């Protein structure tokens, strides 16, 4: 059949044949994978961030092509251009959130940050600003973070004052790590124990742990004297003075706790408790103190002696009673 005949046959073909042909062509069309259409569906914040990336890329390109003698000035101009672009995109400091402070005021913290409103957010030197905050006496550490699009968050961790260190007529606060950090009037922190002696703040954390181990006994420290940088004399709020040894402090403290529990020492009219002799507890009592019958019965077995301690006029010198391990 020639070409003219085939063309005529297609023209006179049945409608069903033409329908079958169109369906076959449609199937072939559907087998072809449609082209993917990309749409910009990202939030406005991401769009702004892309602007910043483009600006930074431009800065790098310009830096590459500038002449060496004009490098500093060119970088400064590029930096200014990029900073202006980020501000126009909405990435500028418009709020500073301060949390975690108790003793230092927010005003002082903001002054230390020294960051003005409108500063390009990505051009804030977080490390330098945080260092200025941590230079404050009350601040132990600080965290400074960016929060898009225009906020800075400052979290402050303050020092925890646990004692006052007396040097002459001045007092300095001491934190829980044994570091003096700020001179303060004693009237504002009269509830804290007073430390006396060179090196006392550094040695105090270990003593504080010892006191905390017997909180049930309600031993309240009024003052602690660090003697020759070797041992402690403790003045309790009930007027009792405890002499701790240079070595074996934990064992001596356990002996004291045992005597407090078994003999109820705090209920007696005591003046001193001396723990400097290993395994022995020497107590100084007022001569007019009233003791229970079992203590009086054993009085001959105890060593009585006078204490070398100044007593107010009109009062008697205290007696010294030595209690060994066999008496505990």
Phi and psi restraints in degrees (value plus and minus 20) as a CYANA .aco file:
   2 UNK   PHI    -100.0   -60.0
   2 UNK   PSI    -199.7  -159.7
   3 UNK   PHI     -84.7   -44.7
   3 UNK   PSI     -59.8   -19.8
   4 UNK   PHI     -85.2   -45.2
   4 UNK   PSI     -56.4   -16.4
   5 UNK   PHI     -88.6   -48.6
   5 UNK   PSI     -60.3   -20.3
   6 UNK   PHI     -86.4   -46.4
   6 UNK   PSI     -57.0   -17.0
   7 UNK   PHI     -85.3   -45.3
   7 UNK   PSI     -60.4   -20.4
   8 UNK   PHI     -85.8   -45.8
   8 UNK   PSI     -55.6   -15.6
   9 UNK   PHI     -85.7   -45.7
   9 UNK   PSI     -57.1   -17.1
  10 UNK   PHI     -87.7   -47.7
  10 UNK   PSI     -51.8   -11.8
  11 UNK   PHI     -92.1   -52.1
  11 UNK   PSI     -52.6   -12.6
  12 UNK   PHI    -120.1   -80.1
  12 UNK   PSI      -8.3    31.7
  13 UNK   PHI     -84.7   -44.7
  13 UNK   PSI     134.3   174.3
  14 UNK   PHI     -89.5   -49.5
  14 UNK   PSI     131.0   171.0
  15 UNK   PHI     -78.7   -38.7
  15 UNK   PSI     -54.9   -14.9
  16 UNK   PHI     -84.6   -44.6
  16 UNK   PSI     -55.7   -15.7
  17 UNK   PHI     -86.0   -46.0
  17 UNK   PSI     -61.3   -21.3
  18 UNK   PHI     -85.3   -45.3
  18 UNK   PSI     -56.6   -16.6
  19 UNK   PHI     -85.7   -45.7
  19 UNK   PSI     -60.3   -20.3
  20 UNK   PHI     -84.3   -44.3
  20 UNK   PSI     -58.7   -18.7
  21 UNK   PHI     -85.8   -45.8
  21 UNK   PSI     -61.1   -21.1
  22 UNK   PHI     -88.2   -48.2
  22 UNK   PSI     -55.9   -15.9
  23 UNK   PHI     -85.3   -45.3
  23 UNK   PSI     -61.3   -21.3
  24 UNK   PHI     -82.9   -42.9
  24 UNK   PSI     -61.4   -21.4
  25 UNK   PHI     -85.2   -45.2
  25 UNK   PSI     -55.9   -15.9
  26 UNK   PHI     -86.1   -46.1
  26 UNK   PSI     -58.4   -18.4
  27 UNK   PHI     -83.5   -43.5
  27 UNK   PSI     -59.8   -19.8
  28 UNK   PHI     -85.3   -45.3
  28 UNK   PSI     -53.9   -13.9
  29 UNK   PHI     -89.4   -49.4
  29 UNK   PSI     -57.9   -17.9
  30 UNK   PHI     -91.9   -51.9
  30 UNK   PSI     -41.9    -1.9
  31 UNK   PHI     -93.5   -53.5
  31 UNK   PSI     -37.4     2.6
  32 UNK   PHI    -100.9   -60.9
  32 UNK   PSI     107.3   147.3
  33 UNK   PHI     -87.3   -47.3
  33 UNK   PSI     105.4   145.4
  34 UNK   PHI     -87.1   -47.1
  34 UNK   PSI     131.3   171.3
  35 UNK   PHI     -92.8   -52.8
  35 UNK   PSI     115.6   155.6
  36 UNK   PHI     -98.2   -58.2
  36 UNK   PSI     112.4   152.4
  37 UNK   PHI    -123.1   -83.1
  37 UNK   PSI     101.6   141.6
  38 UNK   PHI    -109.1   -69.1
  38 UNK   PSI     113.8   153.8
  39 UNK   PHI    -145.3  -105.3
  39 UNK   PSI     126.2   166.2
  40 UNK   PHI    -101.2   -61.2
  40 UNK   PSI      82.4   122.4
  41 UNK   PHI    -138.4   -98.4
  41 UNK   PSI     -12.5    27.5
  42 UNK   PHI     -97.7   -57.7
  42 UNK   PSI     135.5   175.5
  43 UNK   PHI     -84.0   -44.0
  43 UNK   PSI     145.2   185.2
  44 UNK   PHI     -81.8   -41.8
  44 UNK   PSI     -52.0   -12.0
  45 UNK   PHI     -83.0   -43.0
  45 UNK   PSI     -60.5   -20.5
  46 UNK   PHI     -87.6   -47.6
  46 UNK   PSI     -56.4   -16.4
  47 UNK   PHI     -81.3   -41.3
  47 UNK   PSI     -62.5   -22.5
  48 UNK   PHI     -83.7   -43.7
  48 UNK   PSI     -59.3   -19.3
  49 UNK   PHI     -84.7   -44.7
  49 UNK   PSI     -55.6   -15.6
  50 UNK   PHI     -85.0   -45.0
  50 UNK   PSI     -55.7   -15.7
  51 UNK   PHI     -81.8   -41.8
  51 UNK   PSI     -61.0   -21.0
  52 UNK   PHI     -84.5   -44.5
  52 UNK   PSI     -62.1   -22.1
  53 UNK   PHI     -81.5   -41.5
  53 UNK   PSI     -60.6   -20.6
  54 UNK   PHI     -83.6   -43.6
  54 UNK   PSI     -59.6   -19.6
  55 UNK   PHI     -84.5   -44.5
  55 UNK   PSI     -61.8   -21.8
  56 UNK   PHI     -84.9   -44.9
  56 UNK   PSI     -58.4   -18.4
  57 UNK   PHI     -83.0   -43.0
  57 UNK   PSI     -61.6   -21.6
  58 UNK   PHI     -82.6   -42.6
  58 UNK   PSI     -57.9   -17.9
  59 UNK   PHI     -83.4   -43.4
  59 UNK   PSI     -62.2   -22.2
  60 UNK   PHI     -84.1   -44.1
  60 UNK   PSI     -60.5   -20.5
  61 UNK   PHI     -85.0   -45.0
  61 UNK   PSI     -63.5   -23.5
  62 UNK   PHI     -84.9   -44.9
  62 UNK   PSI     -58.1   -18.1
  63 UNK   PHI     -81.5   -41.5
  63 UNK   PSI     -56.0   -16.0
  64 UNK   PHI     -87.3   -47.3
  64 UNK   PSI     -54.1   -14.1
  65 UNK   PHI    -116.7   -76.7
  65 UNK   PSI     -28.5    11.5
  66 UNK   PHI     -92.0   -52.0
  66 UNK   PSI     135.1   175.1
  67 UNK   PHI     -94.4   -54.4
  67 UNK   PSI     132.1   172.1
  68 UNK   PHI     -84.3   -44.3
  68 UNK   PSI     -57.7   -17.7
  69 UNK   PHI     -90.3   -50.3
  69 UNK   PSI     -43.4    -3.4
  70 UNK   PHI    -126.1   -86.1
  70 UNK   PSI      -0.2    39.8
  71 UNK   PHI     -83.7   -43.7
  71 UNK   PSI     -66.2   -26.2
  72 UNK   PHI     -83.4   -43.4
  72 UNK   PSI     -68.3   -28.3
  73 UNK   PHI     -85.1   -45.1
  73 UNK   PSI     -58.2   -18.2
  74 UNK   PHI     -86.5   -46.5
  74 UNK   PSI     -62.0   -22.0
  75 UNK   PHI     -83.6   -43.6
  75 UNK   PSI     -58.2   -18.2
  76 UNK   PHI     -83.8   -43.8
  76 UNK   PSI     -61.4   -21.4
  77 UNK   PHI     -86.1   -46.1
  77 UNK   PSI     -61.5   -21.5
  78 UNK   PHI     -84.5   -44.5
  78 UNK   PSI     -61.4   -21.4
  79 UNK   PHI     -80.5   -40.5
  79 UNK   PSI     -61.5   -21.5
  80 UNK   PHI     -85.9   -45.9
  80 UNK   PSI     -58.4   -18.4
  81 UNK   PHI     -85.4   -45.4
  81 UNK   PSI     -65.9   -25.9
  82 UNK   PHI     -85.5   -45.5
  82 UNK   PSI     -60.3   -20.3
  83 UNK   PHI     -81.4   -41.4
  83 UNK   PSI     -63.3   -23.3
  84 UNK   PHI     -83.2   -43.2
  84 UNK   PSI     -57.6   -17.6
  85 UNK   PHI     -85.9   -45.9
  85 UNK   PSI     -60.0   -20.0
  86 UNK   PHI     -88.0   -48.0
  86 UNK   PSI     -56.1   -16.1
  87 UNK   PHI     -85.8   -45.8
  87 UNK   PSI     -63.9   -23.9
  88 UNK   PHI     -83.2   -43.2
  88 UNK   PSI     -49.2    -9.2
  89 UNK   PHI     -99.0   -59.0
  89 UNK   PSI     -25.8    14.2
  90 UNK   PHI      82.4   122.4
  90 UNK   PSI     -16.8    23.2
  91 UNK   PHI    -116.5   -76.5
  91 UNK   PSI      51.7    91.7
  92 UNK   PHI    -151.5  -111.5
  92 UNK   PSI     129.9   169.9
  93 UNK   PHI     -89.5   -49.5
  93 UNK   PSI      96.0   136.0
  94 UNK   PHI    -143.6  -103.6
  94 UNK   PSI     -22.4    17.6
  95 UNK   PHI    -178.1  -138.1
  95 UNK   PSI     120.3   160.3
  96 UNK   PHI    -146.3  -106.3
  96 UNK   PSI      95.8   135.8
  97 UNK   PHI    -116.6   -76.6
  97 UNK   PSI     103.8   143.8
  98 UNK   PHI    -134.4   -94.4
  98 UNK   PSI     106.2   146.2
  99 UNK   PHI    -155.9  -115.9
  99 UNK   PSI     137.4   177.4
 100 UNK   PHI      72.5   112.5
 100 UNK   PSI     -26.4    13.6
 101 UNK   PHI    -108.3   -68.3
 101 UNK   PSI     124.6   164.6
 102 UNK   PHI    -148.7  -108.7
 102 UNK   PSI     -69.0   -29.0
 103 UNK   PHI    -116.4   -76.4
 103 UNK   PSI     -52.8   -12.8
 104 UNK   PHI    -110.8   -70.8
 104 UNK   PSI     118.1   158.1
 105 UNK   PHI    -100.3   -60.3
 105 UNK   PSI     138.0   178.0
 106 UNK   PHI     -84.1   -44.1
 106 UNK   PSI     -55.0   -15.0
 107 UNK   PHI     -80.6   -40.6
 107 UNK   PSI     -63.6   -23.6
 108 UNK   PHI     -84.4   -44.4
 108 UNK   PSI     -60.0   -20.0
 109 UNK   PHI     -85.7   -45.7
 109 UNK   PSI     -62.1   -22.1
 110 UNK   PHI     -86.6   -46.6
 110 UNK   PSI     -56.4   -16.4
 111 UNK   PHI     -84.4   -44.4
 111 UNK   PSI     -57.9   -17.9
 112 UNK   PHI     -88.0   -48.0
 112 UNK   PSI     -57.3   -17.3
 113 UNK   PHI     -81.6   -41.6
 113 UNK   PSI     -64.3   -24.3
 114 UNK   PHI      37.2    77.2
 114 UNK   PSI      29.2    69.2
 115 UNK   PHI    -139.3   -99.3
 115 UNK   PSI      99.7   139.7
 116 UNK   PHI    -105.3   -65.3
 116 UNK   PSI     129.6   169.6
 117 UNK   PHI     -80.7   -40.7
 117 UNK   PSI     121.7   161.7
 118 UNK   PHI      72.0   112.0
 118 UNK   PSI     -25.6    14.4
 119 UNK   PHI     -85.1   -45.1
 119 UNK   PSI     113.7   153.7
 120 UNK   PHI     -74.2   -34.2
 120 UNK   PSI     106.5   146.5
 121 UNK   PHI     -80.6   -40.6
 121 UNK   PSI     -60.3   -20.3
 122 UNK   PHI    -101.5   -61.5
 122 UNK   PSI     -22.9    17.1
 123 UNK   PHI    -127.1   -87.1
 123 UNK   PSI     -10.3    29.7
 124 UNK   PHI     -98.6   -58.6
 124 UNK   PSI     107.1   147.1
 125 UNK   PHI    -101.6   -61.6
 125 UNK   PSI      75.4   115.4
 126 UNK   PHI     -83.8   -43.8
 126 UNK   PSI     -58.4   -18.4
 127 UNK   PHI     -87.4   -47.4
 127 UNK   PSI     -64.0   -24.0
 128 UNK   PHI     -87.3   -47.3
 128 UNK   PSI     -61.1   -21.1
 129 UNK   PHI     -85.3   -45.3
 129 UNK   PSI     -61.4   -21.4
 130 UNK   PHI     -85.2   -45.2
 130 UNK   PSI     -58.1   -18.1
 131 UNK   PHI     -83.2   -43.2
 131 UNK   PSI     -56.0   -16.0
 132 UNK   PHI     -86.4   -46.4
 132 UNK   PSI     -56.7   -16.7
 133 UNK   PHI     -89.7   -49.7
 133 UNK   PSI     -62.8   -22.8
 134 UNK   PHI     -89.9   -49.9
 134 UNK   PSI     -32.8     7.2
 135 UNK   PHI     -96.8   -56.8
 135 UNK   PSI     -32.0     8.0
 136 UNK   PHI     -90.2   -50.2
 136 UNK   PSI     126.5   166.5
 137 UNK   PHI     -80.7   -40.7
 137 UNK   PSI     -61.3   -21.3
 138 UNK   PHI     -97.7   -57.7
 138 UNK   PSI     -37.1     2.9
 139 UNK   PHI    -113.4   -73.4
 139 UNK   PSI     104.5   144.5
 140 UNK   PHI    -106.4   -66.4
 140 UNK   PSI     -74.7   -34.7
 141 UNK   PHI    -161.5  -121.5
 141 UNK   PSI     144.0   184.0
 142 UNK   PHI    -166.9  -126.9
 142 UNK   PSI     134.3   174.3
 143 UNK   PHI    -145.2  -105.2
 143 UNK   PSI     113.7   153.7
 144 UNK   PHI    -149.4  -109.4
 144 UNK   PSI     102.8   142.8
 145 UNK   PHI    -153.7  -113.7
 145 UNK   PSI     133.7   173.7
 146 UNK   PHI    -109.0   -69.0
 146 UNK   PSI     122.3   162.3
 147 UNK   PHI    -151.0  -111.0
 147 UNK   PSI      90.8   130.8
 148 UNK   PHI     -84.4   -44.4
 148 UNK   PSI     126.2   166.2
 149 UNK   PHI    -114.0   -74.0
 149 UNK   PSI     -36.1     3.9
 150 UNK   PHI    -169.6  -129.6
 150 UNK   PSI      13.0    53.0
 151 UNK   PHI    -143.0  -103.0
 151 UNK   PSI     124.7   164.7
 152 UNK   PHI    -133.0   -93.0
 152 UNK   PSI     117.3   157.3
 153 UNK   PHI    -136.5   -96.5
 153 UNK   PSI     101.7   141.7
 154 UNK   PHI    -131.2   -91.2
 154 UNK   PSI      99.9   139.9
 155 UNK   PHI    -132.3   -92.3
 155 UNK   PSI     106.5   146.5
 156 UNK   PHI    -131.8   -91.8
 156 UNK   PSI     115.7   155.7
 157 UNK   PHI    -133.7   -93.7
 157 UNK   PSI      88.7   128.7
 158 UNK   PHI    -104.3   -64.3
 158 UNK   PSI     141.4   181.4
 159 UNK   PHI     -93.1   -53.1
 159 UNK   PSI     126.1   166.1
 160 UNK   PHI    -123.2   -83.2
 160 UNK   PSI      85.3   125.3
 161 UNK   PHI     -91.4   -51.4
 161 UNK   PSI     109.5   149.5
 162 UNK   PHI    -142.6  -102.6
 162 UNK   PSI     -31.0     9.0
 163 UNK   PHI    -181.8  -141.8
 163 UNK   PSI     147.7   187.7
 164 UNK   PHI    -136.5   -96.5
 164 UNK   PSI     111.5   151.5
 165 UNK   PHI    -121.7   -81.7
 165 UNK   PSI      97.3   137.3
 166 UNK   PHI    -111.7   -71.7
 166 UNK   PSI     107.0   147.0
 167 UNK   PHI    -151.5  -111.5
 167 UNK   PSI      78.8   118.8
 168 UNK   PHI      50.2    90.2
 168 UNK   PSI    -141.3  -101.3
 169 UNK   PHI    -121.0   -81.0
 169 UNK   PSI     -17.9    22.1
 170 UNK   PHI    -126.2   -86.2
 170 UNK   PSI     136.3   176.3
 171 UNK   PHI    -150.3  -110.3
 171 UNK   PSI     116.9   156.9
 172 UNK   PHI    -141.6  -101.6
 172 UNK   PSI     119.3   159.3
 173 UNK   PHI     -90.4   -50.4
 173 UNK   PSI     124.6   164.6
 174 UNK   PHI    -142.7  -102.7
 174 UNK   PSI     111.1   151.1
 175 UNK   PHI    -107.8   -67.8
 175 UNK   PSI     159.9   199.9
 176 UNK   PHI     -91.8   -51.8
 176 UNK   PSI     -28.3    11.7
 177 UNK   PHI    -116.2   -76.2
 177 UNK   PSI     -17.3    22.7
 178 UNK   PHI      62.6   102.6
 178 UNK   PSI       4.0    44.0
 179 UNK   PHI    -128.1   -88.1
 179 UNK   PSI     100.1   140.1
 180 UNK   PHI     -92.0   -52.0
 180 UNK   PSI     117.9   157.9
 181 UNK   PHI    -157.4  -117.4
 181 UNK   PSI     -33.1     6.9
 182 UNK   PHI    -183.7  -143.7
 182 UNK   PSI     110.6   150.6
 183 UNK   PHI     -95.2   -55.2
 183 UNK   PSI     115.5   155.5
 184 UNK   PHI    -167.0  -127.0
 184 UNK   PSI     129.5   169.5
 185 UNK   PHI     -89.0   -49.0
 185 UNK   PSI     117.9   157.9
 186 UNK   PHI     -85.1   -45.1
 186 UNK   PSI     -43.5    -3.5
 187 UNK   PHI     -83.2   -43.2
 187 UNK   PSI     -51.7   -11.7
 188 UNK   PHI     -99.5   -59.5
 188 UNK   PSI     -39.7     0.3
 189 UNK   PHI    -152.6  -112.6
 189 UNK   PSI      21.0    61.0
 190 UNK   PHI     -86.9   -46.9
 190 UNK   PSI     -36.5     3.5
 191 UNK   PHI     -98.6   -58.6
 191 UNK   PSI     -30.1     9.9
 192 UNK   PHI    -109.7   -69.7
 192 UNK   PSI     126.5   166.5
 193 UNK   PHI     -87.9   -47.9
 193 UNK   PSI     132.1   172.1
 194 UNK   PHI    -121.5   -81.5
 194 UNK   PSI     111.1   151.1
 195 UNK   PHI    -124.5   -84.5
 195 UNK   PSI     119.4   159.4
 196 UNK   PHI    -151.9  -111.9
 196 UNK   PSI     117.4   157.4
 197 UNK   PHI      99.6   139.6
 197 UNK   PSI     128.1   168.1
 198 UNK   PHI     -85.8   -45.8
 198 UNK   PSI     110.3   150.3
 199 UNK   PHI      59.8    99.8
 199 UNK   PSI     -14.1    25.9
 200 UNK   PHI     -82.5   -42.5
 200 UNK   PSI     -62.4   -22.4
 201 UNK   PHI     -78.8   -38.8
 201 UNK   PSI     -61.7   -21.7
 202 UNK   PHI     -85.0   -45.0
 202 UNK   PSI     -53.4   -13.4
 203 UNK   PHI    -106.5   -66.5
 203 UNK   PSI     -31.6     8.4
 204 UNK   PHI     -89.3   -49.3
 204 UNK   PSI     -57.2   -17.2
 205 UNK   PHI     -73.5   -33.5
 205 UNK   PSI     -58.8   -18.8
 206 UNK   PHI     -86.6   -46.6
 206 UNK   PSI     -60.3   -20.3
 207 UNK   PHI     -85.9   -45.9
 207 UNK   PSI     -58.2   -18.2
 208 UNK   PHI     -82.1   -42.1
 208 UNK   PSI     -58.9   -18.9
 209 UNK   PHI     -84.0   -44.0
 209 UNK   PSI     -58.0   -18.0
 210 UNK   PHI     -83.6   -43.6
 210 UNK   PSI     -64.2   -24.2
 211 UNK   PHI     -86.9   -46.9
 211 UNK   PSI     -57.9   -17.9
 212 UNK   PHI     -88.0   -48.0
 212 UNK   PSI     -41.9    -1.9
 213 UNK   PHI     -93.1   -53.1
 213 UNK   PSI     -33.0     7.0
 214 UNK   PHI    -148.6  -108.6
 214 UNK   PSI      24.7    64.7
 215 UNK   PHI     -84.3   -44.3
 215 UNK   PSI     -44.7    -4.7
 216 UNK   PHI     -87.3   -47.3
 216 UNK   PSI     -40.1    -0.1
 217 UNK   PHI    -104.3   -64.3
 217 UNK   PSI     -28.0    12.0
 218 UNK   PHI      35.2    75.2
 218 UNK   PSI      27.5    67.5
 219 UNK   PHI    -103.2   -63.2
 219 UNK   PSI      89.0   129.0
 220 UNK   PHI    -124.2   -84.2
 220 UNK   PSI     101.6   141.6
 221 UNK   PHI    -107.7   -67.7
 221 UNK   PSI     106.6   146.6
 222 UNK   PHI    -114.7   -74.7
 222 UNK   PSI     -60.3   -20.3
 223 UNK   PHI    -175.5  -135.5
 223 UNK   PSI     133.1   173.1
 224 UNK   PHI    -156.1  -116.1
 224 UNK   PSI     106.5   146.5
 225 UNK   PHI    -127.5   -87.5
 225 UNK   PSI     100.9   140.9
 226 UNK   PHI    -109.5   -69.5
 226 UNK   PSI      82.7   122.7
 227 UNK   PHI    -106.6   -66.6
 227 UNK   PSI      97.5   137.5
 228 UNK   PHI      33.1    73.1
 228 UNK   PSI       7.2    47.2
 229 UNK   PHI      36.3    76.3
 229 UNK   PSI      13.6    53.6
 230 UNK   PHI    -149.0  -109.0
 230 UNK   PSI     -55.7   -15.7
 231 UNK   PHI    -174.2  -134.2
 231 UNK   PSI     152.3   192.3
 232 UNK   PHI    -132.7   -92.7
 232 UNK   PSI     124.0   164.0
 233 UNK   PHI    -131.6   -91.6
 233 UNK   PSI     104.5   144.5
 234 UNK   PHI    -127.4   -87.4
 234 UNK   PSI     107.6   147.6
 235 UNK   PHI    -124.2   -84.2
 235 UNK   PSI      92.4   132.4
 236 UNK   PHI    -106.1   -66.1
 236 UNK   PSI     141.7   181.7
 237 UNK   PHI     -90.9   -50.9
 237 UNK   PSI     -33.2     6.8
 238 UNK   PHI    -109.2   -69.2
 238 UNK   PSI     -11.5    28.5
 239 UNK   PHI      70.7   110.7
 239 UNK   PSI     -21.1    18.9
 240 UNK   PHI    -106.4   -66.4
 240 UNK   PSI     120.5   160.5
 241 UNK   PHI    -131.4   -91.4
 241 UNK   PSI     109.3   149.3
 242 UNK   PHI    -135.2   -95.2
 242 UNK   PSI     105.6   145.6
 243 UNK   PHI    -118.7   -78.7
 243 UNK   PSI      93.0   133.0
 244 UNK   PHI    -110.3   -70.3
 244 UNK   PSI     131.6   171.6
 245 UNK   PHI     -99.5   -59.5
 245 UNK   PSI     150.3   190.3
 246 UNK   PHI     -95.8   -55.8
 246 UNK   PSI     -58.3   -18.3
 247 UNK   PHI    -145.2  -105.2
 247 UNK   PSI     138.3   178.3
 248 UNK   PHI      47.4    87.4
 248 UNK   PSI      19.5    59.5
 249 UNK   PHI     -85.8   -45.8
 249 UNK   PSI     -62.6   -22.6
 250 UNK   PHI     -82.5   -42.5
 250 UNK   PSI     -62.5   -22.5
 251 UNK   PHI     -85.5   -45.5
 251 UNK   PSI     -61.2   -21.2
 252 UNK   PHI     -84.7   -44.7
 252 UNK   PSI     -58.5   -18.5
 253 UNK   PHI     -87.2   -47.2
 253 UNK   PSI     -58.5   -18.5
 254 UNK   PHI     -82.1   -42.1
 254 UNK   PSI     -58.4   -18.4
 255 UNK   PHI     -83.4   -43.4
 255 UNK   PSI     -61.4   -21.4
 256 UNK   PHI     -83.1   -43.1
 256 UNK   PSI     -65.1   -25.1
 257 UNK   PHI     -81.4   -41.4
 257 UNK   PSI     -60.9   -20.9
 258 UNK   PHI     -83.0   -43.0
 258 UNK   PSI     -62.6   -22.6
 259 UNK   PHI     -88.1   -48.1
 259 UNK   PSI     -55.2   -15.2
 260 UNK   PHI     -84.5   -44.5
 260 UNK   PSI     -60.8   -20.8
 261 UNK   PHI     -93.5   -53.5
 261 UNK   PSI     -59.7   -19.7
 262 UNK   PHI    -107.3   -67.3
 262 UNK   PSI     -52.4   -12.4
 263 UNK   PHI    -132.1   -92.1
 263 UNK   PSI     -21.1    18.9
 264 UNK   PHI      32.4    72.4
 264 UNK   PSI      35.2    75.2
 265 UNK   PHI     -81.7   -41.7
 265 UNK   PSI     -53.9   -13.9
 266 UNK   PHI     -89.2   -49.2
 266 UNK   PSI     -35.1     4.9
 267 UNK   PHI    -106.0   -66.0
 267 UNK   PSI     -24.3    15.7
 268 UNK   PHI    -116.0   -76.0
 268 UNK   PSI     144.8   184.8
 269 UNK   PHI    -108.1   -68.1
 269 UNK   PSI      54.2    94.2
 270 UNK   PHI    -113.2   -73.2
 270 UNK   PSI     135.5   175.5
 271 UNK   PHI    -133.2   -93.2
 271 UNK   PSI     -67.2   -27.2
 272 UNK   PHI    -159.7  -119.7
 272 UNK   PSI     135.3   175.3
 273 UNK   PHI    -151.3  -111.3
 273 UNK   PSI      97.4   137.4
 274 UNK   PHI    -126.5   -86.5
 274 UNK   PSI      97.9   137.9
 275 UNK   PHI    -131.8   -91.8
 275 UNK   PSI      -2.7    37.3
 276 UNK   PHI     -95.5   -55.5
 276 UNK   PSI     -38.4     1.6
 277 UNK   PHI    -112.7   -72.7
 277 UNK   PSI     106.4   146.4
 278 UNK   PHI     -79.6   -39.6
 278 UNK   PSI     107.1   147.1
 279 UNK   PHI      56.4    96.4
 279 UNK   PSI     -14.0    26.0
 280 UNK   PHI    -149.6  -109.6
 280 UNK   PSI     130.1   170.1
 281 UNK   PHI    -148.0  -108.0
 281 UNK   PSI      97.6   137.6
 282 UNK   PHI    -128.8   -88.8
 282 UNK   PSI     102.1   142.1
 283 UNK   PHI    -132.0   -92.0
 283 UNK   PSI     120.6   160.6
 284 UNK   PHI    -125.0   -85.0
 284 UNK   PSI     100.8   140.8
 285 UNK   PHI    -139.0   -99.0
 285 UNK   PSI     133.9   173.9
 286 UNK   PHI     -93.7   -53.7
 286 UNK   PSI     118.9   158.9
 287 UNK   PHI     -77.7   -37.7
 287 UNK   PSI     -45.3    -5.3
 288 UNK   PHI    -113.1   -73.1
 288 UNK   PSI     -14.4    25.6
 289 UNK   PHI     -86.9   -46.9
 289 UNK   PSI     123.3   163.3
 290 UNK   PHI    -117.3   -77.3
 290 UNK   PSI     103.3   143.3
 291 UNK   PHI    -134.5   -94.5
 291 UNK   PSI     133.7   173.7
 292 UNK   PHI     -86.5   -46.5
 292 UNK   PSI     144.2   184.2
 293 UNK   PHI     -79.3   -39.3
 293 UNK   PSI     -58.3   -18.3
 294 UNK   PHI     -89.0   -49.0
 294 UNK   PSI     -48.6    -8.6
 295 UNK   PHI     -93.0   -53.0
 295 UNK   PSI     -60.3   -20.3
 296 UNK   PHI     -85.3   -45.3
 296 UNK   PSI     -57.0   -17.0
 297 UNK   PHI     -84.6   -44.6
 297 UNK   PSI     -51.5   -11.5
 298 UNK   PHI    -117.0   -77.0
 298 UNK   PSI      -6.7    33.3
 299 UNK   PHI     -82.3   -42.3
 299 UNK   PSI     -54.5   -14.5
 300 UNK   PHI     -86.1   -46.1
 300 UNK   PSI     -46.5    -6.5
 301 UNK   PHI    -103.1   -63.1
 301 UNK   PSI     -27.3    12.7
 302 UNK   PHI    -119.9   -79.9
 302 UNK   PSI     131.5   171.5
 303 UNK   PHI    -108.8   -68.8
 303 UNK   PSI      98.0   138.0
 304 UNK   PHI    -121.6   -81.6
 304 UNK   PSI     115.5   155.5
 305 UNK   PHI    -177.5  -137.5
 305 UNK   PSI     141.6   181.6
 306 UNK   PHI    -108.6   -68.6
 306 UNK   PSI     126.5   166.5
 307 UNK   PHI    -112.3   -72.3
 307 UNK   PSI     117.1   157.1
 308 UNK   PHI     -99.7   -59.7
 308 UNK   PSI      47.7    87.7
 309 UNK   PHI    -153.0  -113.0
 309 UNK   PSI     118.3   158.3
 310 UNK   PHI     -91.4   -51.4
 310 UNK   PSI     107.3   147.3
 311 UNK   PHI    -134.1   -94.1
 311 UNK   PSI     119.1   159.1
 312 UNK   PHI     -75.9   -35.9
 312 UNK   PSI     131.2   171.2
 313 UNK   PHI     -76.5   -36.5
 313 UNK   PSI     118.7   158.7
 314 UNK   PHI      73.2   113.2
 314 UNK   PSI     -24.9    15.1
 315 UNK   PHI    -134.5   -94.5
 315 UNK   PSI     139.0   179.0
 316 UNK   PHI    -109.3   -69.3
 316 UNK   PSI     138.9   178.9
 317 UNK   PHI     -91.4   -51.4
 317 UNK   PSI     124.2   164.2
 318 UNK   PHI     -94.0   -54.0
 318 UNK   PSI     139.8   179.8
 319 UNK   PHI    -117.8   -77.8
 319 UNK   PSI     135.8   175.8
 320 UNK   PHI    -133.3   -93.3
 320 UNK   PSI     105.7   145.7
 321 UNK   PHI    -137.0   -97.0
 321 UNK   PSI     104.5   144.5
 322 UNK   PHI    -117.8   -77.8
 322 UNK   PSI     105.0   145.0
 323 UNK   PHI    -136.9   -96.9
 323 UNK   PSI      97.1   137.1
 324 UNK   PHI    -109.3   -69.3
 324 UNK   PSI    -200.0  -160.0
 325 UNK   PHI     -83.5   -43.5
 325 UNK   PSI     -50.9   -10.9
 326 UNK   PHI     -92.0   -52.0
 326 UNK   PSI     -36.4     3.6
 327 UNK   PHI    -110.5   -70.5
 327 UNK   PSI     -34.3     5.7
